[in-house]
Amino acid sequence: MNILLIGSGGREHALAWKIAQSPLLTKMYAAPGNPGIAEFAELVNPADIVKFAQDKNIDLVVVGPEAPLVNGLVDALEVAGIKAFGCKKDAAQIEGSKIFAKQLMKKYGIPTAKFEVFDNPDAAKNYIRKEGAPIVIKADGLAAGKGVIVAQDLDAALSAVDEMKNFGAAGSKIVVEEFMDGEEASILAFTDGETIIPMVAAQDHKRLNDGDSGVNTGGMGAYAPAPVVTEKVAALANEKILKPIIAALKAAGIIYRGCLYAGLMIVDGAPKVVEFNCRFGDPETQAVLPLLKSDLLEIMLSCANGDLSKQKINWSDGAAVCVVLASGGYPKAYKKNLPISGLDAAKKVIADSIERYKEKYS
């Protein structure tokens, strides 16, 4: 099979690494990819993704980031008769609009935080004064994982409303929701719009600094499995959240195919939805995929073909961790395109550590 992978981050590197292990793979391209992905794929930067896929006889396009999904890339590929792993534009609203997601959850009784929607800053501030803090303020649209402010006091909450304008159109409407006090976890799931198969649960850390302090980021690291997601919590999440949201979308005439990400807060042993994402999480993917024993490419193809029910997915009983290194100043003003060096030496250190571990515990 010829594969085209869309994206350029650590998530896409993990996807490329896992796809490259499939015996089904003939050739993989990555647009635009990164130097790490170049180990597994030919890097390309076509002006027209659909035409490139046609010219190269691509069998499956794997879409990593949310923006191409929200902008309708999978819809355009489908029109051209090209299969894709990733949801269509209507389904991507689950991430592209927090208002859409919250209202859908409210309509179908899917557990989440109490919320109100505002397009008037003064009205939002009046509501916040009434509700008090801590409280959560979210931009409605895509903001690269940074459009959420958890305000611990009233002044911070009121300032957060004004900060939403920094996200442009994404922040023109906002969601103000109750603060949920619990422990966060993420469950990613494969789905073909009917069958939904959860992956190993992960926990990412969004706060910038050690000790869960500092501003929210796109994620500073993750590990899997997440002990807070017990068998009971996982079963509740599947029955009360994952299956119902896929059914709710279907009831709205939306068939969701690809990866569904449920960001959860575990409150008193029960999961509530913090957010949904329409793609693999970053950095959760880097911790989850190393534990996947089954053929990722085969699973993705089943999602695209609508026959995921035929798949039996196996997982390692080990654990994996991802630590994010970010440029100074992140997530605000920071230098970009800085060179990364020392990776070969780091690989050797990791390989040596694994061998010592095996010798000690085998």
C-alpha positions as CSV (number, residue, x, y, z in Angstrom):
1,M,0.0,0.0,0.0
2,N,1.1,3.6,-0.7
3,I,0.5,5.9,2.2
4,L,0.4,9.7,2.5
5,L,0.8,11.0,6.0
6,I,-0.3,14.6,6.7
7,G,1.5,16.5,9.4
8,S,4.9,17.5,10.8
9,G,5.0,17.0,14.6
10,G,5.9,14.4,17.2
11,R,2.5,12.8,16.9
12,E,3.1,12.3,13.1
13,H,6.6,10.9,13.9
14,A,5.0,8.3,16.2
15,L,2.4,7.5,13.5
16,A,5.0,7.1,10.8
17,W,7.2,4.9,13.1
18,K,4.2,2.6,13.8
19,I,2.9,2.5,10.2
20,A,6.4,1.6,8.9
21,Q,6.2,-1.7,10.9
22,S,3.3,-2.9,8.8
23,P,3.9,-5.6,6.2
24,L,1.1,-3.9,4.2
25,L,3.2,-0.9,3.5
26,T,4.9,-0.4,0.2
27,K,5.8,3.3,0.2
28,M,5.1,6.2,2.6
29,Y,5.1,9.9,1.9
30,A,4.8,12.6,4.5
31,A,3.6,16.1,3.8
32,P,5.5,18.0,5.0
33,G,6.9,15.7,7.6
34,N,10.1,16.4,9.6
35,P,13.7,15.1,9.7
36,G,12.7,12.4,12.2
37,I,9.9,11.2,9.9
38,A,12.3,11.1,7.0
39,E,13.7,7.9,8.5
40,F,10.4,6.2,7.4
41,A,8.9,8.3,4.6
42,E,9.8,10.5,1.7
43,L,9.2,14.1,2.6
44,V,7.0,16.1,0.2
45,N,5.3,19.4,0.2
46,P,2.7,19.4,-2.6
47,A,0.5,22.4,-3.2
48,D,-2.5,20.2,-3.9
49,I,-2.8,17.2,-1.6
50,V,-5.6,15.6,-3.6
51,K,-3.8,15.8,-6.9
52,F,-0.6,14.4,-5.3
53,A,-2.5,11.5,-3.9
54,Q,-4.0,10.8,-7.3
55,D,-0.6,11.1,-9.1
56,K,1.1,8.8,-6.6
57,N,-1.7,6.2,-6.5
58,I,-2.1,6.7,-2.8
59,D,-4.2,3.9,-1.2
60,L,-4.7,5.7,2.2
61,V,-4.2,9.2,3.4
62,V,-3.6,9.4,7.2
63,V,-4.4,12.9,8.5
64,G,-2.6,13.8,11.7
65,P,-3.5,17.4,12.7
66,E,-6.9,18.8,13.4
67,A,-6.8,21.8,11.0
68,P,-7.0,19.8,7.7
69,L,-9.8,17.7,9.1
70,V,-11.8,20.8,10.2
71,N,-11.1,22.4,6.8
72,G,-12.5,19.4,4.9
73,L,-9.5,17.6,3.5
74,V,-11.1,14.2,4.0
75,D,-14.2,15.4,2.2
76,A,-12.1,16.5,-0.8
77,L,-10.3,13.2,-0.9
78,E,-13.6,11.2,-0.8
79,V,-14.9,13.2,-3.8
80,A,-11.7,12.1,-5.6
81,G,-12.2,8.5,-4.6
82,I,-9.3,8.4,-2.2
83,K,-9.6,6.6,1.1
84,A,-8.5,8.5,4.3
85,F,-8.1,7.8,8.0
86,G,-9.6,10.8,9.6
87,C,-13.1,12.3,10.0
88,K,-14.9,14.5,7.6
89,K,-15.6,18.2,8.1
90,D,-19.0,17.8,9.8
91,A,-17.6,15.3,12.3
92,A,-14.5,17.5,13.0
93,Q,-16.8,20.0,14.5
94,I,-16.5,17.9,17.7
95,E,-13.1,19.7,18.1
96,G,-13.5,22.7,15.7
97,S,-16.3,24.1,17.8
98,K,-16.4,23.6,21.6
99,I,-20.0,25.0,21.5
100,F,-21.1,22.3,19.1
101,A,-19.5,19.6,21.3
102,K,-21.0,20.9,24.5
103,Q,-24.5,21.4,23.1
104,L,-24.4,17.8,21.7
105,M,-23.3,16.4,25.0
106,K,-26.1,18.4,26.8
107,K,-28.7,17.1,24.4
108,Y,-27.8,13.5,24.8
109,G,-26.9,13.5,28.5
110,I,-23.2,12.8,28.1
111,P,-21.5,13.7,31.4
112,T,-19.6,17.0,31.2
113,A,-19.2,20.3,33.1
114,K,-22.1,22.7,33.4
115,F,-21.6,25.5,30.9
116,E,-22.9,28.7,29.3
117,V,-22.0,30.2,25.8
118,F,-21.2,33.9,25.2
119,D,-20.4,36.2,22.3
120,N,-20.6,39.3,24.5
121,P,-17.6,39.8,26.9
122,D,-19.6,41.9,29.4
123,A,-22.3,39.2,29.7
124,A,-19.6,36.6,30.2
125,K,-18.0,38.6,33.0
126,N,-21.3,39.1,34.7
127,Y,-21.9,35.4,34.6
128,I,-18.4,34.7,36.0
129,R,-19.0,37.2,38.9
130,K,-22.2,35.3,39.7
131,E,-20.6,31.9,39.6
132,G,-17.3,32.7,41.2
133,A,-13.9,31.0,40.8
134,P,-12.3,28.7,40.1
135,I,-13.9,28.6,36.7
136,V,-12.8,27.6,33.1
137,I,-12.9,29.9,30.0
138,K,-12.5,28.3,26.6
139,A,-12.3,29.8,23.1
140,D,-14.9,28.1,20.8
141,G,-12.6,27.4,17.9
142,L,-9.2,25.9,17.2
143,A,-6.4,27.5,19.2
144,A,-3.6,24.9,18.9
145,G,-4.4,23.4,22.3
146,K,-3.9,26.8,24.1
147,G,-7.4,28.3,24.0
148,V,-8.3,27.1,27.5
149,I,-7.7,29.1,30.7
150,V,-8.3,27.6,34.1
151,A,-8.8,30.7,36.3
152,Q,-8.2,30.1,40.0
153,D,-9.6,33.5,41.1
154,L,-12.1,36.1,39.9
155,D,-9.6,38.6,38.6
156,A,-7.9,35.9,36.5
157,A,-11.2,34.8,35.1
158,L,-12.3,38.3,34.1
159,S,-8.9,38.8,32.4
160,A,-9.3,35.5,30.6
161,V,-12.4,36.7,28.9
162,D,-10.4,39.6,27.4
163,E,-7.5,37.3,26.5
164,M,-9.8,35.3,24.3
165,K,-9.6,38.0,21.6
166,N,-6.0,37.0,21.1
167,F,-7.3,33.8,19.4
168,G,-9.0,35.9,16.7
169,A,-12.1,34.3,15.2
170,A,-11.6,31.2,17.4
171,G,-12.2,33.4,20.4
172,S,-15.1,35.4,19.1
173,K,-17.5,33.1,21.0
174,I,-16.5,31.5,24.3
175,V,-17.6,28.7,26.6
176,V,-17.6,29.4,30.4
177,E,-17.8,26.2,32.3
178,E,-17.7,25.0,35.9
179,F,-14.3,23.9,37.3
180,M,-14.1,20.1,37.7
181,D,-11.9,19.0,40.6
182,G,-10.5,15.6,39.8
183,E,-7.7,13.9,37.8
184,E,-7.5,14.1,34.1
185,A,-7.0,11.3,31.6
186,S,-7.3,10.8,27.9
187,I,-8.9,7.9,26.1
188,L,-8.3,7.7,22.3
189,A,-10.4,5.3,20.3
190,F,-10.5,3.9,16.8
191,T,-14.0,4.1,15.1
192,D,-15.6,3.5,11.8
193,G,-18.8,5.3,12.7
194,E,-20.4,2.1,14.2
195,T,-17.8,0.1,16.1
196,I,-15.6,2.0,18.6
197,I,-12.5,0.4,20.1
198,P,-10.8,2.3,22.9
199,M,-7.0,2.4,23.1
200,V,-4.9,2.2,26.2
201,A,-5.7,5.2,28.4
202,A,-3.1,7.9,28.8
203,Q,-2.5,10.9,31.0
204,D,-0.9,14.1,29.6
205,H,0.3,17.1,31.5
206,K,-0.8,20.5,30.1
207,R,0.7,22.8,32.7
208,L,4.1,24.3,31.7
209,N,6.0,23.7,34.9
210,D,6.8,21.0,37.4
211,G,4.3,20.3,40.1
212,D,1.3,20.9,37.7
213,S,2.0,24.6,37.8
214,G,2.2,27.4,35.2
215,V,0.1,28.2,32.2
216,N,-1.8,25.6,30.0
217,T,0.2,24.4,27.0
218,G,-0.5,22.0,24.1
219,G,1.0,19.3,26.4
220,M,4.4,18.9,28.1
221,G,4.4,15.1,28.2
222,A,2.3,12.0,28.6
223,Y,2.4,8.4,29.9
224,A,0.4,5.3,29.4
225,P,-1.4,3.4,30.8
226,A,-3.0,5.9,33.2
227,P,-3.7,4.2,36.6
228,V,-6.6,6.5,37.3
229,V,-8.5,4.8,34.4
230,T,-9.3,1.6,36.2
231,E,-11.3,-1.2,34.5
232,K,-14.5,0.3,36.1
233,V,-13.7,3.9,34.8
234,A,-12.8,2.6,31.4
235,A,-16.1,0.7,31.2
236,L,-18.1,3.8,32.3
237,A,-16.2,5.9,29.7
238,N,-17.0,3.4,26.9
239,E,-20.7,3.1,27.8
240,K,-21.5,6.6,29.0
241,I,-19.3,8.7,26.7
242,L,-17.7,7.0,23.7
243,K,-20.6,5.0,22.4
244,P,-23.2,7.7,23.1
245,I,-21.2,10.5,21.3
246,I,-20.7,8.3,18.2
247,A,-24.5,7.5,18.3
248,A,-25.3,11.2,18.8
249,L,-23.3,12.2,15.8
250,K,-24.9,9.5,13.7
251,A,-28.4,10.7,14.9
252,A,-27.4,14.1,13.5
253,G,-26.5,12.5,10.2
254,I,-22.7,12.5,10.9
255,I,-20.6,9.4,10.4
256,Y,-17.4,9.7,12.4
257,R,-14.5,7.7,11.1
258,G,-10.9,7.9,12.4
259,C,-9.6,8.5,15.8
260,L,-11.8,10.0,18.5
261,Y,-10.0,11.6,21.5
262,A,-11.9,12.0,24.8
263,G,-10.2,14.2,27.3
264,L,-11.7,13.2,30.7
265,M,-11.8,14.4,34.2
266,I,-12.3,11.5,36.7
267,V,-14.5,12.9,39.5
268,D,-15.3,10.6,42.4
269,G,-14.5,7.6,40.3
270,A,-16.7,8.6,37.4
271,P,-15.5,10.1,34.0
272,K,-16.8,13.5,32.7
273,V,-15.8,15.0,29.4
274,V,-13.4,17.9,29.4
275,E,-13.1,18.0,25.6
276,F,-13.3,16.0,22.5
277,N,-10.6,16.1,19.8
278,C,-11.1,14.8,16.2
279,R,-7.7,13.1,15.9
280,F,-4.8,11.4,17.7
281,G,-3.7,13.5,20.7
282,D,-0.2,15.0,21.0
283,P,1.7,14.0,23.2
284,E,-0.6,11.0,24.1
285,T,0.0,9.3,20.8
286,Q,3.8,9.1,21.5
287,A,3.0,7.1,24.7
288,V,0.1,5.0,23.4
289,L,1.3,3.7,20.0
290,P,4.5,2.0,21.4
291,L,2.1,-0.2,23.4
292,L,0.1,-1.3,20.3
293,K,1.0,-4.8,19.3
294,S,-1.4,-5.0,16.3
295,D,-0.9,-3.6,12.8
296,L,-1.8,0.1,12.9
297,L,-2.1,0.3,9.1
298,E,-4.6,-2.6,9.0
299,I,-6.7,-1.0,11.8
300,M,-6.7,2.4,10.0
301,L,-7.8,0.7,6.7
302,S,-10.7,-1.0,8.6
303,C,-11.8,2.4,10.0
304,A,-11.8,3.8,6.5
305,N,-13.6,0.8,5.0
306,G,-16.2,0.7,7.7
307,D,-15.4,-2.9,8.9
308,L,-13.6,-2.2,12.2
309,S,-15.7,-4.9,13.9
310,K,-13.5,-7.5,12.2
311,Q,-10.4,-6.3,14.1
312,K,-9.1,-7.7,17.4
313,I,-6.6,-5.2,18.7
314,N,-3.8,-6.3,21.1
315,W,-1.8,-4.3,23.5
316,S,1.4,-4.7,25.4
317,D,1.1,-5.0,29.2
318,G,4.1,-2.6,29.5
319,A,4.2,1.2,29.9
320,A,5.5,4.1,27.9
321,V,6.3,7.8,28.5
322,C,6.8,10.9,26.4
323,V,8.6,14.0,27.6
324,V,8.2,17.2,25.5
325,L,11.2,19.6,25.1
326,A,10.1,23.1,24.2
327,S,11.9,26.3,23.2
328,G,12.3,28.9,26.0
329,G,9.3,31.1,26.3
330,Y,6.8,28.5,25.1
331,P,3.8,28.7,24.9
332,K,3.9,32.5,24.4
333,A,6.7,34.2,22.4
334,Y,9.5,31.7,21.7
335,K,12.1,31.0,19.1
336,K,11.3,28.5,16.4
337,N,13.2,26.4,13.8
338,L,16.2,25.9,16.2
339,P,18.4,22.9,15.4
340,I,18.0,19.7,17.5
341,S,21.2,17.7,18.0
342,G,22.3,14.7,20.0
343,L,19.5,12.3,19.0
344,D,21.9,9.5,18.0
345,A,23.6,9.7,21.4
346,A,20.2,9.7,23.1
347,K,19.1,6.6,21.2
348,K,22.2,4.8,22.3
349,V,21.6,5.8,26.0
350,I,18.0,4.5,25.7
351,A,19.0,1.3,24.0
352,D,21.7,0.6,26.6
353,S,19.2,1.3,29.4
354,I,16.7,-1.1,27.9
355,E,19.4,-3.8,27.7
356,R,20.4,-3.3,31.3
357,Y,16.8,-3.5,32.4
358,K,16.3,-6.8,30.5
359,E,19.4,-8.3,32.0
360,K,18.3,-7.3,35.5
361,Y,14.7,-8.4,35.3
362,S,14.7,-11.3,32.8
